[in-house]
């Protein structure tokens, strides 16, 4: 995973967390695990600042949304494309 871009790594991480901890939520998938931004950055192999920029991009594109420090995946297909899993 280290040779992938940060965006690809964050997308892959969100997909992994969605598969392991995801629960149906209003037509989307809620990731039911509390991880700090620091934890997520460590898991993705990046800085907190870069993680936040990447997540903000996903928010702006409508791929994810956040509610009360929880992440909700709205578009798994797009995340898979970003992660390079649909090649």
N, CA, C and O atoms as a GROMACS GRO file, in nm:
protein
  348
    1UNK      N    1   0.081  -0.119   0.000
    1UNK     CA    2   0.000   0.000   0.000
    1UNK      C    3   0.086   0.126   0.000
    1UNK      O    4   0.038   0.233  -0.037
    2UNK      N    5   0.212   0.116   0.041
    2UNK     CA    6   0.299   0.233   0.052
    2UNK      C    7   0.327   0.299  -0.082
    2UNK      O    8   0.359   0.418  -0.085
    3UNK      N    9   0.315   0.227  -0.192
    3UNK     CA   10   0.344   0.283  -0.323
    3UNK      C   11   0.224   0.350  -0.386
    3UNK      O   12   0.235   0.405  -0.496
    4UNK      N   13   0.112   0.348  -0.320
    4UNK     CA   14  -0.009   0.412  -0.371
    4UNK      C   15  -0.014   0.556  -0.322
    4UNK      O   16   0.051   0.591  -0.224
    5UNK      N   17  -0.090   0.639  -0.390
    5UNK     CA   18  -0.105   0.778  -0.347
    5UNK      C   19  -0.182   0.782  -0.215
    5UNK      O   20  -0.249   0.686  -0.177
    6UNK      N   21  -0.170   0.894  -0.146
    6UNK     CA   22  -0.242   0.910  -0.020
    6UNK      C   23  -0.392   0.895  -0.042
    6UNK      O   24  -0.461   0.830   0.037
    7UNK      N   25  -0.442   0.953  -0.150
    7UNK     CA   26  -0.585   0.944  -0.179
    7UNK      C   27  -0.627   0.799  -0.196
    7UNK      O   28  -0.732   0.758  -0.145
    8UNK      N   29  -0.546   0.721  -0.266
    8UNK     CA   30  -0.576   0.578  -0.284
    8UNK      C   31  -0.572   0.505  -0.150
    8UNK      O   32  -0.658   0.421  -0.123
    9UNK      N   33  -0.472   0.536  -0.068
    9UNK     CA   34  -0.460   0.468   0.062
    9UNK      C   35  -0.576   0.502   0.154
    9UNK      O   36  -0.628   0.414   0.223
   10UNK      N   37  -0.618   0.628   0.157
   10UNK     CA   38  -0.730   0.666   0.243
   10UNK      C   39  -0.859   0.601   0.193
   10UNK      O   40  -0.939   0.553   0.273
   11UNK      N   41  -0.879   0.598   0.062
   11UNK     CA   42  -0.997   0.532   0.006
   11UNK      C   43  -0.997   0.383   0.042
   11UNK      O   44  -1.100   0.329   0.083
   12UNK      N   45  -0.882   0.318   0.029
   12UNK     CA   46  -0.871   0.176   0.064
   12UNK      C   47  -0.899   0.153   0.211
   12UNK      O   48  -0.967   0.057   0.248
   13UNK      N   49  -0.848   0.241   0.296
   13UNK     CA   50  -0.871   0.229   0.440
   13UNK      C   51  -1.020   0.243   0.472
   13UNK      O   52  -1.073   0.165   0.551
   14UNK      N   53  -1.085   0.340   0.412
   14UNK     CA   54  -1.229   0.357   0.437
   14UNK      C   55  -1.307   0.235   0.391
   14UNK      O   56  -1.402   0.193   0.458
   15UNK      N   57  -1.268   0.178   0.278
   15UNK     CA   58  -1.336   0.056   0.230
   15UNK      C   59  -1.314  -0.060   0.326
   15UNK      O   60  -1.408  -0.136   0.355
   16UNK      N   61  -1.193  -0.075   0.375
   16UNK     CA   62  -1.162  -0.182   0.471
   16UNK      C   63  -1.243  -0.164   0.599
   16UNK      O   64  -1.302  -0.260   0.649
   17UNK      N   65  -1.246  -0.043   0.651
   17UNK     CA   66  -1.324  -0.016   0.772
   17UNK      C   67  -1.472  -0.037   0.748
   17UNK      O   68  -1.544  -0.086   0.835
   18UNK      N   69  -1.518   0.001   0.630
   18UNK     CA   70  -1.660  -0.018   0.595
   18UNK      C   71  -1.695  -0.167   0.594
   18UNK      O   72  -1.799  -0.207   0.646
   19UNK      N   73  -1.607  -0.248   0.535
   19UNK     CA   74  -1.633  -0.393   0.528
   19UNK      C   75  -1.632  -0.456   0.667
   19UNK      O   76  -1.714  -0.544   0.696
   20UNK      N   77  -1.539  -0.412   0.751
   20UNK     CA   78  -1.523  -0.475   0.882
   20UNK      C   79  -1.623  -0.421   0.986
   20UNK      O   80  -1.674  -0.497   1.068
   21UNK      N   81  -1.651  -0.291   0.980
   21UNK     CA   82  -1.732  -0.227   1.085
   21UNK      C   83  -1.858  -0.159   1.033
   21UNK      O   84  -1.926  -0.090   1.108
   22UNK      N   85  -1.888  -0.177   0.905
   22UNK     CA   86  -2.001  -0.106   0.844
   22UNK      C   87  -2.137  -0.158   0.888
   22UNK      O   88  -2.158  -0.277   0.906
   23UNK      N   89  -2.228  -0.062   0.904
   23UNK     CA   90  -2.367  -0.094   0.936
   23UNK      C   91  -2.456  -0.010   0.845
   23UNK      O   92  -2.425   0.106   0.817
   24UNK      N   93  -2.566  -0.069   0.800
   24UNK     CA   94  -2.660   0.006   0.716
   24UNK      C   95  -2.711   0.127   0.793
   24UNK      O   96  -2.744   0.119   0.911
   25UNK      N   97  -2.718   0.240   0.721
   25UNK     CA   98  -2.761   0.364   0.785
   25UNK      C   99  -2.822   0.457   0.680
   25UNK      O  100  -2.749   0.517   0.601
   26UNK      N  101  -2.952   0.468   0.679
   26UNK     CA  102  -3.022   0.560   0.590
   26UNK      C  103  -2.978   0.547   0.444
   26UNK      O  104  -2.953   0.648   0.378
   27UNK      N  105  -2.968   0.425   0.395
   27UNK     CA  106  -2.930   0.402   0.256
   27UNK      C  107  -2.782   0.413   0.229
   27UNK      O  108  -2.739   0.408   0.113
   28UNK      N  109  -2.702   0.429   0.333
   28UNK     CA  110  -2.557   0.438   0.320
   28UNK      C  111  -2.496   0.338   0.420
   28UNK      O  112  -2.567   0.257   0.480
   29UNK      N  113  -2.365   0.345   0.437
   29UNK     CA  114  -2.297   0.257   0.532
   29UNK      C  115  -2.224   0.342   0.636
   29UNK      O  116  -2.138   0.423   0.602
   30UNK      N  117  -2.261   0.323   0.761
   30UNK     CA  118  -2.200   0.392   0.873
   30UNK      C  119  -2.084   0.307   0.924
   30UNK      O  120  -2.102   0.188   0.948
   31UNK      N  121  -1.966   0.367   0.939
   31UNK     CA  122  -1.849   0.295   0.991
   31UNK      C  123  -1.856   0.305   1.144
   31UNK      O  124  -1.831   0.411   1.202
   32UNK      N  125  -1.891   0.193   1.206
   32UNK     CA  126  -1.918   0.188   1.350
   32UNK      C  127  -1.792   0.158   1.430
   32UNK      O  128  -1.782   0.053   1.494
   33UNK      N  129  -1.697   0.249   1.425
   33UNK     CA  130  -1.576   0.239   1.506
   33UNK      C  131  -1.526   0.380   1.529
   33UNK      O  132  -1.527   0.463   1.437
   34UNK      N  133  -1.484   0.408   1.650
   34UNK     CA  134  -1.433   0.541   1.680
   34UNK      C  135  -1.281   0.539   1.668
   34UNK      O  136  -1.212   0.474   1.746
   35UNK      N  137  -1.232   0.611   1.570
   35UNK     CA  138  -1.088   0.628   1.552
   35UNK      C  139  -1.060   0.777   1.543
   35UNK      O  140  -1.134   0.852   1.479
   36UNK      N  141  -0.953   0.819   1.606
   36UNK     CA  142  -0.914   0.960   1.597
   36UNK      C  143  -0.855   0.988   1.460
   36UNK      O  144  -0.820   0.895   1.386
   37UNK      N  145  -0.845   1.114   1.426
   37UNK     CA  146  -0.780   1.153   1.300
   37UNK      C  147  -0.636   1.104   1.299
   37UNK      O  148  -0.583   1.064   1.195
   38UNK      N  149  -0.572   1.106   1.416
   38UNK     CA  150  -0.434   1.057   1.427
   38UNK      C  151  -0.427   0.908   1.396
   38UNK      O  152  -0.337   0.863   1.324
   39UNK      N  153  -0.522   0.831   1.450
   39UNK     CA  154  -0.526   0.688   1.423
   39UNK      C  155  -0.546   0.661   1.274
   39UNK      O  156  -0.476   0.578   1.215
   40UNK      N  157  -0.642   0.732   1.214
   40UNK     CA  158  -0.668   0.714   1.071
   40UNK      C  159  -0.545   0.750   0.988
   40UNK      O  160  -0.511   0.679   0.893
   41UNK      N  161  -0.479   0.860   1.023
   41UNK     CA  162  -0.360   0.901   0.950
   41UNK      C  163  -0.251   0.795   0.962
   41UNK      O  164  -0.186   0.762   0.862
   42UNK      N  165  -0.230   0.742   1.082
   42UNK     CA  166  -0.131   0.636   1.101
   42UNK      C  167  -0.164   0.514   1.016
   42UNK      O  168  -0.076   0.458   0.951
   43UNK      N  169  -0.289   0.473   1.016
   43UNK     CA  170  -0.331   0.356   0.938
   43UNK      C  171  -0.313   0.378   0.788
   43UNK      O  172  -0.286   0.283   0.714
   44UNK      N  173  -0.330   0.502   0.744
   44UNK     CA  174  -0.316   0.534   0.601
   44UNK      C  175  -0.172   0.570   0.564
   44UNK      O  176  -0.141   0.589   0.447
   45UNK      N  177  -0.086   0.581   0.664
   45UNK     CA  178   0.054   0.614   0.637
   45UNK      C  179   0.073   0.757   0.589
   45UNK      O  180   0.149   0.782   0.495
   46UNK      N  181   0.005   0.850   0.653
   46UNK     CA  182   0.014   0.990   0.613
   46UNK      C  183   0.005   1.080   0.736
   46UNK      O  184  -0.013   1.032   0.847
   47UNK      N  185   0.017   1.210   0.714
   47UNK     CA  186   0.003   1.305   0.824
   47UNK      C  187  -0.145   1.336   0.847
   47UNK      O  188  -0.229   1.313   0.761
   48UNK      N  189  -0.174   1.388   0.964
   48UNK     CA  190  -0.312   1.426   0.997
   48UNK      C  191  -0.361   1.532   0.900
   48UNK      O  192  -0.475   1.527   0.854
   49UNK      N  193  -0.275   1.629   0.868
   49UNK     CA  194  -0.314   1.738   0.778
   49UNK      C  195  -0.353   1.684   0.641
   49UNK      O  196  -0.453   1.726   0.583
   50UNK      N  197  -0.273   1.592   0.589
   50UNK     CA  198  -0.302   1.535   0.457
   50UNK      C  199  -0.428   1.449   0.462
   50UNK      O  200  -0.508   1.451   0.368
   51UNK      N  201  -0.446   1.375   0.568
   51UNK     CA  202  -0.568   1.296   0.586
   51UNK      C  203  -0.691   1.386   0.584
   51UNK      O  204  -0.788   1.358   0.514
   52UNK      N  205  -0.686   1.494   0.659
   52UNK     CA  206  -0.801   1.586   0.667
   52UNK      C  207  -0.830   1.646   0.530
   52UNK      O  208  -0.946   1.656   0.491
   53UNK      N  209  -0.726   1.686   0.456
   53UNK     CA  210  -0.747   1.739   0.321
   53UNK      C  211  -0.812   1.635   0.231
   53UNK      O  212  -0.902   1.667   0.153
   54UNK      N  213  -0.767   1.511   0.242
   54UNK     CA  214  -0.822   1.403   0.159
   54UNK      C  215  -0.968   1.377   0.195
   54UNK      O  216  -1.053   1.364   0.107
   55UNK      N  217  -0.998   1.368   0.324
   55UNK     CA  218  -1.136   1.345   0.367
   55UNK      C  219  -1.226   1.462   0.327
   55UNK      O  220  -1.342   1.441   0.290
   56UNK      N  221  -1.174   1.583   0.335
   56UNK     CA  222  -1.251   1.700   0.292
   56UNK      C  223  -1.285   1.690   0.144
   56UNK      O  224  -1.396   1.724   0.103
   57UNK      N  225  -1.189   1.644   0.064
   57UNK     CA  226  -1.217   1.623  -0.078
   57UNK      C  227  -1.326   1.520  -0.100
   57UNK      O  228  -1.414   1.540  -0.184
   58UNK      N  229  -1.322   1.411  -0.024
   58UNK     CA  230  -1.426   1.309  -0.034
   58UNK      C  231  -1.562   1.366   0.008
   58UNK      O  232  -1.665   1.334  -0.053
   59UNK      N  233  -1.563   1.449   0.112
   59UNK     CA  234  -1.687   1.514   0.156
   59UNK      C  235  -1.743   1.603   0.046
   59UNK      O  236  -1.862   1.598   0.015
   60UNK      N  237  -1.656   1.684  -0.013
   60UNK     CA  238  -1.700   1.778  -0.117
   60UNK      C  239  -1.752   1.707  -0.241
   60UNK      O  240  -1.840   1.758  -0.310
   61UNK      N  241  -1.698   1.587  -0.269
   61UNK     CA  242  -1.743   1.508  -0.384
   61UNK      C  243  -1.868   1.426  -0.353
   61UNK      O  244  -1.924   1.363  -0.443
   62UNK      N  245  -1.912   1.426  -0.228
   62UNK     CA  246  -2.030   1.349  -0.190
   62UNK      C  247  -2.004   1.200  -0.175
   62UNK      O  248  -2.097   1.119  -0.182
   63UNK      N  249  -1.878   1.163  -0.154
   63UNK     CA  250  -1.841   1.022  -0.139
   63UNK      C  251  -1.866   0.975   0.004
   63UNK      O  252  -1.908   0.862   0.027
   64UNK      N  253  -1.840   1.064   0.099
   64UNK     CA  254  -1.864   1.036   0.240
   64UNK      C  255  -1.936   1.155   0.301
   64UNK      O  256  -1.945   1.262   0.240
   65UNK      N  257  -1.986   1.135   0.421
   65UNK     CA  258  -2.030   1.248   0.503
   65UNK      C  259  -1.997   1.213   0.647
   65UNK      O  260  -1.974   1.097   0.681
   66UNK      N  261  -1.993   1.313   0.730
   66UNK     CA  262  -1.964   1.290   0.871
   66UNK      C  263  -2.077   1.346   0.955
   66UNK      O  264  -2.139   1.447   0.923
   67UNK      N  265  -2.102   1.276   1.064
   67UNK     CA  266  -2.201   1.318   1.163
   67UNK      C  267  -2.147   1.283   1.300
   67UNK      O  268  -2.119   1.167   1.330
   68UNK      N  269  -2.132   1.384   1.383
   68UNK     CA  270  -2.088   1.362   1.521
   68UNK      C  271  -1.964   1.272   1.527
   68UNK      O  272  -1.962   1.173   1.599
   69UNK      N  273  -1.862   1.309   1.451
   69UNK     CA  274  -1.733   1.238   1.448
   69UNK      C  275  -1.744   1.096   1.395
   69UNK      O  276  -1.655   1.014   1.419
   70UNK      N  277  -1.848   1.066   1.324
   70UNK     CA  278  -1.865   0.935   1.260
   70UNK      C  279  -1.857   0.953   1.109
   70UNK      O  280  -1.895   1.058   1.056
   71UNK      N  281  -1.809   0.852   1.042
   71UNK     CA  282  -1.798   0.857   0.896
   71UNK      C  283  -1.904   0.768   0.833
   71UNK      O  284  -1.925   0.654   0.875
   72UNK      N  285  -1.972   0.822   0.733
   72UNK     CA  286  -2.076   0.750   0.660
   72UNK      C  287  -2.034   0.745   0.514
   72UNK      O  288  -2.013   0.848   0.451
   73UNK      N  289  -2.023   0.624   0.461
   73UNK     CA  290  -1.985   0.605   0.321
   73UNK      C  291  -2.111   0.612   0.236
   73UNK      O  292  -2.203   0.532   0.252
   74UNK      N  293  -2.114   0.709   0.146
   74UNK     CA  294  -2.228   0.730   0.057
   74UNK      C  295  -2.208   0.664  -0.079
   74UNK      O  296  -2.305   0.623  -0.143
   75UNK      N  297  -2.082   0.654  -0.124
   75UNK     CA  298  -2.054   0.605  -0.259
   75UNK      C  299  -1.936   0.508  -0.257
   75UNK      O  300  -1.822   0.546  -0.284
   76UNK      N  301  -1.965   0.381  -0.226
   76UNK     CA  302  -1.862   0.278  -0.221
   76UNK      C  303  -1.798   0.254  -0.357
   76UNK      O  304  -1.678   0.226  -0.365
   77UNK      N  305  -1.876   0.266  -0.462
   77UNK     CA  306  -1.824   0.243  -0.597
   77UNK      C  307  -1.716   0.346  -0.628
   77UNK      O  308  -1.610   0.311  -0.679
   78UNK      N  309  -1.743   0.471  -0.598
   78UNK     CA  310  -1.645   0.577  -0.624
   78UNK      C  311  -1.521   0.556  -0.538
   78UNK      O  312  -1.409   0.576  -0.586
   79UNK      N  313  -1.537   0.517  -0.413
   79UNK     CA  314  -1.421   0.488  -0.328
   79UNK      C  315  -1.338   0.376  -0.388
   79UNK      O  316  -1.215   0.383  -0.387
   80UNK      N  317  -1.402   0.272  -0.439
   80UNK     CA  318  -1.331   0.161  -0.503
   80UNK      C  319  -1.254   0.208  -0.625
   80UNK      O  320  -1.141   0.165  -0.647
   81UNK      N  321  -1.314   0.296  -0.703
   81UNK     CA  322  -1.245   0.352  -0.820
   81UNK      C  323  -1.122   0.430  -0.777
   81UNK      O  324  -1.014   0.415  -0.836
   82UNK      N  325  -1.136   0.514  -0.675
   82UNK     CA  326  -1.023   0.594  -0.626
   82UNK      C  327  -0.914   0.504  -0.572
   82UNK      O  328  -0.795   0.530  -0.594
   83UNK      N  329  -0.952   0.398  -0.504
   83UNK     CA  330  -0.855   0.304  -0.446
   83UNK      C  331  -0.786   0.219  -0.553
   83UNK      O  332  -0.690   0.148  -0.524
   84UNK      N  333  -0.836   0.226  -0.676
   84UNK     CA  334  -0.776   0.149  -0.783
   84UNK      C  335  -0.823   0.005  -0.786
   84UNK      O  336  -0.755  -0.081  -0.842
   85UNK      N  337  -0.938  -0.022  -0.726
   85UNK     CA  338  -0.988  -0.160  -0.719
   85UNK      C  339  -1.077  -0.196  -0.836
   85UNK      O  340  -1.118  -0.312  -0.848
   86UNK      N  341  -1.109  -0.101  -0.921
   86UNK     CA  342  -1.196  -0.127  -1.036
   86UNK      C  343  -1.120  -0.127  -1.167
   86UNK      O  344  -1.179  -0.108  -1.273
   87UNK      N  345  -0.989  -0.149  -1.162
   87UNK     CA  346  -0.907  -0.149  -1.284
   87UNK      C  347  -0.931  -0.273  -1.367
   87UNK      O  348  -0.870  -0.288  -1.473
   0.00000   0.00000   0.00000
